[in-house]
Amino acid sequence: MSLPSFDELKKLFQTKSKQFQGKSQQGYLQTLNDYEDYFKGLEKEAENRYSHSPTWGKVHLWFGLIATLSSTISLALTFYDNSSLSTPLSLISAISAAIITFFNPSKREIKLLQLKELCDLIRLDFISDRQVVADNETSDLNKQVVLKSLFRNLEELTKRLNERI
């Protein structure tokens, strides 16, 4: 999926802002529906990414375990002057530590889980915002504030999806 740019998102918001200014209840609901459609596309892309967060957690765990065990065994073998076994174990330990350091799977897992949390937050925002926008007693200003807040969340999600993890 090709992710929309910030310019496309801003253009969507500006278009929608002009549509619902001075419009009826239907204009606000249509804007909310358009945002929700936009979110569904972003959510699919985000789900494709954050579904891999457990994998990154396991990578971090396994390489950390390998680095720890191999360095511990290598240390023990050093005391027995067994360089034929301690040298490859030291190499394995160094490679595992390098993988943990440079690929930083734990950080990737955290970023992906934060992406999931943001999607969950936006999904909840749609539920509460729909009630505010659908209420005839709510002022136009409050509806616009709600829609602008929702837009900022969509903009943040777009920004995070465009980041390299």
Secondary structure, 3 states (H helix, E strand, C coil): CCCCCHHHHHHHHHHHHHHHCCCCHHHHHHHHHHHHHHHHHHHHHHHHHHCCHHHHHHHHHHHHHHHHHHHHHHHHHHHCCCHHHHHHHHHHHHHHHHHHHHHCHHHHHHHHHHHHHHHHHHHHHHHHHHHHHHCCCCCHHHHHHHHHHHHHHHHHHHHHHHCCC
